[in-house]
Every structure is written in C-alpha cells, then in structure tokens.
Amino acid sequence: MLKITELTGGYGDKNIVESVSFEVPKGSLLGILGPNGSGKSTMLKLVSGVLPAKSGHVEIAGQAIGSFGAKELAKKMAVLPQLHAHAFAHTVRETVSLGRYPHQSGWFSSWSDEDEAAVVEALDLMAIRHYENTPIDQLSGGEQQRVFVAQALAQHAQVLLLDEPTNHLDINHQRELLDTIKKQAIEKELTVVSIFHDINLASMYCDQLLLLDKGRVVRIGEPHEVVRESDIETVYHARVSNHPHPELPKPQITLLPGVKGLLEESVIRAEAFSASAEMVLYESPVPLKTVSSAVINAGAGWFRTFINRHVDMDYNIDDSLSDMTRFIESRGFKPTDTVGMMTAVKTEHAVVKEFPASFGSVVIAVTAGVGNAVDVSKAAERLLGVGTINTWIFVNGTLSDEAFIQAMITATEAKTKALHQEGVKDPLTGTIATGTSTDSCLVAATQRGDTLPYAGPITELGSLIGTGVFECTVEAIALYREAKKQ
Ligand SMILES: Nc1ncnc2c1ncn2[C@@H]1O[C@H](COP(=O)(O)OP(=O)(O)OP(=O)(O)O)[C@@H](O)[C@H]1O
C-alpha cells in the first residue's frame, strides 16, 4: 500500500535521511525506532511530502505522491506531527473538525452528515467527546495528544503517519490509543507508520519495525528480528536485556543501568537459617534473585524472605494462596518480599548445610517426607499421603539464566538418586520412587561476586549442588523415617 524506495533528503545541502526503503501493506503497522536525532521525524516529513525529497519515491497504492494535489493527498494520508501549534483557542470539536478539511469544497460551507459522523466517531474513539466544547489550551498534554490523534482519524485517510502518538500519555491511555489504532488499521485496512521512543510498546503493537541510525536503516523486519540486544545496544549506546513478553510472542527489553551503584555486600550462611516446628526461615539482608515453584511468589523475582511452613496433614489446599499470605503477614513479613512453600513434614527436621567453593559457597536446605512417594514414570491418579520434598539451593555467586535452570535439573537428579539409595518405593507400584507428588524446588543467588554461567555436574557449582542435595536429602529422609517410628 505504502511503498518507499531509496528515499533521501534533509535540510539545505545536508542529507539527514539516506536511501531508506520499506513497504507497509494495508491493515498493518510499521514502527520507526531510533535514537534522538537519527532522522525519524525528517523521514516522516519526506514520506508525507512536507519536506521535498532529494531523491527516491513515495507511492500510495502504486501512485507517486507527487501526482496528487495537496487536498487529494490529504484525503489519502493523515499526519500527526510531533509538535502542535495550537496557540489559537479552538475547541476540541473544532480541532477535530479540521481533519475534515480535505473533504470540504469550501471552508465548512459543505459540512455533510458524513463529516459530522466522522468527527463524532473520532471523538468517541479517543474518548474525548465529554469535553468536545473545551478549548484545547485548557487541556493537559495527554488530553491534547488524543485530540490531535482524533483529528488525524477524522481525516479518513488510508495512510496514517504518526510522530510519537503516545507522547504525554499515561500507560492506560497509551494502551487505549494503540489498541484503537491497531483496531482501526485492521477494520478499515489503514496503513500506519508511527515513530516510537518506547521500544517495548512498538514491539507489542507493530507488525514490522524499522530501526534507524544516522538516517540509515540498520534493520527492518518483525519485532523479534529487530528488537535484539546487540542492535539496540549499538544504536542507542545503552545496555539492555531482552526477555519475552509474558503474554505475547513479542520481545521486550529492559534498560540496564550504566552504573550498578554500591551493591551492599552480603553472604548467605547456613547459621542464619532457622528451623522450628512452625517453619524453616531464611531472611536475607539483601534481595536474592530467585527461581522457584513455591506457593507464594513462584517463578522468577528478587526476594528477601524464604519460608518453608509446616502445615497439618489435613491442610485445605484450595485456599493455600490467601492462607499463606495471611500467615506471612501475621509473622511480620511482607508477602511481596517473601517466597513461601509449605510441607506437612516436621520443619524442625530440616537439613541445612553449607558447602564451601572457590567462588564462595552453596547453602542447601531440604525437608523430606516420603509417605507420598511416586515413581514418576508410572504416575497415576492417587490419594495424597503425607510428604513432600522441598529443596532450597542458595548460591553466593552470580548465576546466569542457564545456571538457574541447570541448578534445578541437577538438584532434581540428586534428589532422585537419594530416593534410590534409600530404597524409597512408590507404594502404588512397588517401584523405586523418583520424588513425591508435590515436591518444590528453589534456587536463589546473591548475584554478587564470581559469574557462574552453568550449573551442570561438570561445573564446581553443579557438583556441589549434586553432592549437597543428595547428602541433605538422604539425611532428611532418615530423620523423617526416625520420626515415623516414634
Ligand atoms: N528544520 C530543520 N533544519 C535543519 N536541521 C534540522 C531541522 N529539523 C531537524 N534537523 C536536524 O536533523 C537531524 C534529525 O532530526 P529529526 O528531528 O529528524 O530526528 P528524530 O530522530 O526525529 O529525533 P527525536 O527523537 O529527537 O525526535 C537532527 O540533527 C536535527 O538537528
């Protein structure tokens, strides 16, 4: 629909945009990214024809924009500029109505039902109808921004060029505006080109992204092809980390600080863990990067308080989340800061050991009950008995994502080996158990000191986790069996 070929142009003798080519099909959004001064606004001006190009072509549906008269072009292409001259005190409705100018034969002499409907629709789409009679200079920056987007929508052009449409908007209004533009693009087959400063928003909403640097295209493609750490870091001169969006297959980035600040030194020690009849507890003076399958705050995050709470055998599992939250609060901890697990095993029988390493140390804490033991290869519907193996691994070191995952694998293998060694059997199948039906695992690290990229058994960290979890689990099973006898 919109085809740009080898577009070059700038101000005076200086070319700001060099040989830019891209195509945007009907019904889709192209986002333009690039640092300040990279030529994004200049490129939009060249595309709209406001700034004459030195060379190259801009075509709408196969027709060069130069072949349209100004009014004809305005019917085809609406522009939301970066800065708005709105010294004059038009009302919101009057400002949006200006978008209908290309459809008039004379200044408002031929205001039609279609014009009226287009203005009302645009006011509604941007949710600004309730202040349609307010002069725009009495509105906030974000409210004004929505008025100008409404003006562009009222123009009913097939091509929409937007320079930072979410400027001044809070997160909900950013979402509403981009949801509306995306919906309009699909329903009315609009072709949208929009400049973004927010890389994550652009990635979420755009079908294609174009990364511009010094007026040239660095990369163009689908968001996952453009939002890549190396390109973003090179072009923006900033450290970033790339991670998946929680709901969509659209990459997101997190800005990393240039200076980490003064990180408080903190070392995890086995002596600092307490094991009472109520819970196993570790309180860290600093937040630890944690990955776990806990009841409270499972997944990945940074946490300071770690609880493995004892509950009765007949504990009602249905309400465990709110019950655990109440428990955490009642003991003076913050649920936002706490990873919480539970077990029917006696928590005073937790085995906590520290294993020294060249990089620092690993602290392992295990509670084990095997009344619920399961051979996972023969898992079947069964009644729950007592017993869970909860395994905690705390590392004084800096773990990569791979190391967190490998630590879980290594710990699970070591646990299974411990059950094998202890001859723990699945009561249903009579075969050696691999775990229990409700086991949980947690890996936490200070993220200070030595970098530990891997945690498989070939590494020092992995071998400590392997032998440490094995040793602690064997001891914890022995304590559990001893207690059962009494
Ligand atoms: N009217 C102008 N006359 C001369 N130079 C200009 C003019 N407008 C912009 N420039 C220059 O062109 C370069 C690119 O500016 P442009 O506004 O296109 O960048 P941008 O990528 O949109 O930046 P930003 O992210 O800051 O909005 C800058 O160096 C700027 O100084």
The ligand as an SDF file (V2000), in Angstrom:
LIG
                    3D

 31 33  0  0  0  0  0  0  0  0999 V2000
   14.2130   22.2310   10.2510 N   0  0  0  0  0  0  0  0  0  0  0  0
   15.4550   21.7460   10.3690 C   0  0  0  0  0  0  0  0  0  0  0  0
   16.5020   22.3850    9.8240 N   0  0  0  0  0  0  0  0  0  0  0  0
   17.7530   21.8950    9.9200 C   0  0  0  0  0  0  0  0  0  0  0  0
   18.0680   20.7550   10.5690 N   0  0  0  0  0  0  0  0  0  0  0  0
   17.0650   20.0760   11.1340 C   0  0  0  0  0  0  0  0  0  0  0  0
   15.7100   20.5210   11.0720 C   0  0  0  0  0  0  0  0  0  0  0  0
   14.9340   19.6230   11.7110 N   0  0  0  0  0  0  0  0  0  0  0  0
   15.7640   18.6700   12.1740 C   0  0  0  0  0  0  0  0  0  0  0  0
   17.0290   18.9300   11.8100 N   0  0  0  0  0  0  0  0  0  0  0  0
   18.2010   18.0800   12.1200 C   0  0  0  0  0  0  0  0  0  0  0  0
   18.0060   16.8160   11.5400 O   0  0  0  0  0  0  0  0  0  0  0  0
   18.5020   15.7980   12.3950 C   0  0  0  0  0  0  0  0  0  0  0  0
   17.4190   14.7470   12.5810 C   0  0  0  0  0  0  0  0  0  0  0  0
   16.3090   15.3410   13.2400 O   0  0  0  0  0  0  0  0  0  0  0  0
   14.9390   14.5910   13.3910 P   0  0  0  0  0  0  0  0  0  0  0  0
   14.0030   15.5190   14.0670 O   0  0  0  0  0  0  0  0  0  0  0  0
   14.5390   14.0090   12.0990 O   0  0  0  0  0  0  0  0  0  0  0  0
   15.3850   13.4100   14.3620 O   0  0  0  0  0  0  0  0  0  0  0  0
   14.4920   12.4140   15.2170 P   0  0  0  0  0  0  0  0  0  0  0  0
   15.0670   11.0600   15.0070 O   0  0  0  0  0  0  0  0  0  0  0  0
   13.0550   12.5940   14.9090 O   0  0  0  0  0  0  0  0  0  0  0  0
   14.8350   12.9020   16.6830 O   0  0  0  0  0  0  0  0  0  0  0  0
   13.9900   12.9050   18.0550 P   0  0  0  0  0  0  0  0  0  0  0  0
   13.9890   11.5020   18.5390 O   0  0  0  0  0  0  0  0  0  0  0  0
   14.8150   13.7530   18.9490 O   0  0  0  0  0  0  0  0  0  0  0  0
   12.6390   13.4530   17.7870 O   0  0  0  0  0  0  0  0  0  0  0  0
   18.9240   16.4800   13.6830 C   0  0  0  0  0  0  0  0  0  0  0  0
   20.3100   16.5740   13.7000 O   0  0  0  0  0  0  0  0  0  0  0  0
   18.2980   17.8500   13.6160 C   0  0  0  0  0  0  0  0  0  0  0  0
   19.1010   18.8280   14.2050 O   0  0  0  0  0  0  0  0  0  0  0  0
  1  2  1  0
  2  3  1  0
  2  7  2  0
  3  4  2  0
  4  5  1  0
  5  6  2  0
  6  7  1  0
  6 10  1  0
  7  8  1  0
  8  9  2  0
  9 10  1  0
 10 11  1  0
 11 12  1  0
 11 30  1  0
 12 13  1  0
 13 14  1  0
 13 28  1  0
 14 15  1  0
 15 16  1  0
 16 17  2  0
 16 18  1  0
 16 19  1  0
 19 20  1  0
 20 21  2  0
 20 22  1  0
 20 23  1  0
 23 24  1  0
 24 25  2  0
 24 26  1  0
 24 27  1  0
 28 29  1  0
 28 30  1  0
 30 31  1  0
M  END
$$$$
